[in-house]
């Protein structure tokens, strides 16, 4: 009887794997599920309010051809930064009126492009071909992990157009949406071109997707959202849940969330479920080639653009955002290994109070953002090299349900204050609170709108001064200080909390002090 039961479970499992679970494997978990009900905090966004692409947030493909080197699915020459020929990025990327446009164009003269078509050979194999179309792709400079990803955009409509918003890294991929030619019973159906967003998970050449037929998404802007955590992925369109895929299932195939798995329990894990941090990508591709379908693959569908496909066409994006769930509690880091800083992953530390110092250095090319509810203490030993991106700020809205410090110590960061060393001209800045090791005075503090900064004599040539507002922006600076006493009028900036940063460019130190204008 026991053998029959085990066999029955195996049969049911195999049936469910083929129907709902993309790539199932039986496992025994060693610990209970850990649910996270904390709030989300906005970690990354671009509202495209300027007139050029922010290259501190986005990178462009180096090659004009990124993938599909045989052009069986797509063929366009992407605006790029280093291959032959180099197409200026603004041939296909436009930022105006508060939106980013990724523009696909049919070129009047074909582009003769040379690209690496095979990286596995030594030397690499190059190919040269003609490309009738050009387009664009952007990818986030940093990778992001579990969290909420969102885009507000309007897609183009036309045969052969392939707009997509997706996440990718180390073989993992989540397609928030893809729109392409939709075939029904091997009959090209133009009516579905902009109505069926594909929502897919990929992992190491395996994929599992689903479609949802909605309105014509090319007519208006729509919000597409993915929420991804350690147990599930959820796809939302305009706030409505349209697909859910989980990491764990019962042996009978029922999906499980964080509160449904227990230590020593037997489950099926979907091996295709992504786990690694990924880059955020938006692109507009051009389809190419023919698709075989039907019995014995005897029916051919042409996926190329046709004479009715509008060019230029744009994937128009109003914003892209990423939110991460906060971690509440007291955080102390006295060694850089405790922060696990990575050059390609966005490093965010949250907590009720955060203390960082000792052997902690943010290296060139790295970034670190500290966000605390009550207090941030930067102690001796913390440094941020030139070329790094270090930000520390207070956000009183996070961890609202957690107990904080009733009486923060004197001199601690106020709840509305923030400071940032991002972009300051310093080859290395050891961040110092207050007047420690500096012959500099800032007074009165609090003040009524007039702040005095007084320097020790004979050192002016070494100093640069920056005044930073509550949003972390430099609103006043002096890079050539000629007076030993400087008066800064704050009345034009409004009442509130500020941070004054003075860089000692000779000794590579930074004086940081919080200023209150009331």
Phi, psi and omega in degrees: 000322179296319179295321180296319179298314179297318179296319179299316178298318180297319180295314180297320179298314181299322180294317181291321180303318182288337184262318187237326183265127188291314183209084190272149175213133179286138179218168170239122181280147182261353180209161179291159173294146181244104181279144179237111181252013180292160180288166176264148175236138179291120183253328184214136175203154169219119179262001174053049182272347183271210178232012177210158180289132181281100184281001168278346180249331189234149172238158179251155177298139179289325182263151172292335176239123186261325187202179181051056184295339177273355177058043176274343181238323184212154177205105174207157176260114182283142166307133193217180185238013181186002180254173184260121357274157175276116175269126176306136187299332183276007165292330185229000179234126181226135174237116182201150178053034174080014177225154172263131177246119170266110192257125172263131183233149168263114186284140180295326173239130181305146177275125175267104187245139176249131186212163177281116182259350179207112181274349186277348180269162178229107002286172178302152178266129179252148175231150176233124182218171175260143183233122181281341186235149171237154180200197187213152172219139172237148177225143181295145179296324181249158173269155179227154182255217180305143180158198182245124180248137186213144175223139171248116189206169172234126185270159174276164180231127178166147180299132179090349178279142186221074177282146182207149172229121192205169178240141181209141174181129174054041177088347177270147178207137171236119175270110175293316168201152166222139173239129177210179179304127182255120181259133176242115182054040178064023176244124181297126185241095182296337183292342183260005186306317186242023184243351188236089175283128177274132181240109196227148170248135175236147172203115176050056175071003170263148179213154181213114186229172175208156181245155174225124179270120183233207178284181175284102186287353179276352185274333183214170174283140178224153180260125177244128187228140170235130172249122187232122174227192186288353186236340186201163170231131179237135177252129179238144172235120183052039175086356180257132180292126182243341176202148175220131178230133183248163180275326184240148179222156171289169179295343177264003172097004177283137181288150183230141174259191185301325183273005183254356182248141183227155178301140179071007176278150179264124184220172170253129174258135176276107186294343181279351182296125183286147184227343187266152174302150185222156173279151175270129185228139170228135180205163175231108182259167176242123181288155178212164174083180181245149181248129177270133178209184180079179179304127178062013179065034185271349179260135182245130176247129178275120182262356184291156170303154177237189184293342179269352180290124182283132173227135359286155174234151188229138160271110188257124189239125178273321174201159170229132184222152173227131179241140177241144176288135184281154171250125184258153180133187178263126183245129176229127178230117178248000178219142184298332180294337178289340181264344179050050181294139179228142181289333186251358179247137179289124186257111180237130176240127179237159178175174174287313172229146179227129176236124182228133178178197181075232183266064180235116178230126175270111187281162176303133182092348178260161171226154177213127176240127176251128178229117180238156177279317188249317193204140170234125179244119177255112185257175185302143178104342177285133179219154177227115184284158174300135184095354175267173181227101182244128180224137174225131182209157177259133176230100185291353182274343182279155177053040185297333182269002182262150179280127180254198180277125182290322181229089179301146182296155181300135179088359179286164182293133179286162187293336182256003186268162179203154172211159186210138172257012182299126172080001180284149187275081180219130179290332171195131183237114171277116190278124185234129176279144174065211186260012184301125177067013180234142174262061182226139176237139172236122185201163346287155181212109005294163181224172181258021177120349178243118181247134177251134176240121185241129183253154169291145182292155174072018178230009188298327184292348183265354192248146168232140186241137178224136173250127188239133182272184186291348177264005179082015182259141176284117182251351179203137180211152173224116180256358175223094185267121185244352181244148180279344176227124183244135175255126179246122180269114182268354188297332180283348182260346179093155181289150179150200183254139181226166173233131175254130180237126176242121181265128172268097188288342179279312183264359176060048175237164178226130172267124181234126179218143180272134184241136179243120176253110183236000000 
